Amino acid sequence: KRPPEKKQDQAKTMCSEEVPDDFVCCITREVMCDPVVLNTEVGRSYERAALEEQLKRSPYLDPVTGKRHSAKLTFTPNRALKNTIANWARRKEATSTGGGGGEGCSWTFADVFSTTNYVPRTATEAAKRLVNAEDAGGRTRAAAALAGLCDNFAPENKIEARKAGAIRPLVDMLKFNDENEVAALALWKLSRSYGDTRVAITEAGAIPLLVDILASPSSSSSSSSSSS
């Protein structure tokens, strides 16, 4: 099932739209969801969770310039930038097709949820449904929800998903042809994060399974997974 051609064209236009540099965290290299300003002479903004983690390890060190300060560094919420990013993201979402695996994939988030009331609102809820799913359909819906919730605009959702135990069942899904496409996309979204999540995906054994999927000529998840 495919969206109308006009909507596909709109989605491609928005996906190819250049992301303003000010919207991107220098640590995660992703669009910020909760930007904060580091209180230094530079005044650069970062994703809150990423900066907090950085300052726990090196409280005196500027994460970009490498300058060591005499006092512990602090930060302030950047509400103006947060509102600007939110407005940009809403405009981007309004012209999209509802997500999905991209041009090479055979499904979209709209397809997955069009015949069900299954609409998890948080990454924790989606992860728990994935863990407790009893069939392929339940796992696929939960994995698709996670992929949608763990987009670039919501790095905190990636942390929630990992802590709620989503990675192991997603890796297990890679073993099944009717589930591996959506699982690969969800893992790709999760992997576009920092440190702990990538380590957890690797330790769960995802890499050899993803390599096998990429090597399969019948796999349409290759275009997404190879980006990671």
Summary of the structure (lengths in Angstrom):
residues: 228
radius of gyration: 18.6
end to end distance: 25.9
largest distance: 59.0
contacts: 701
relative contact order: 0.11
helix: 52%
strand: 6%
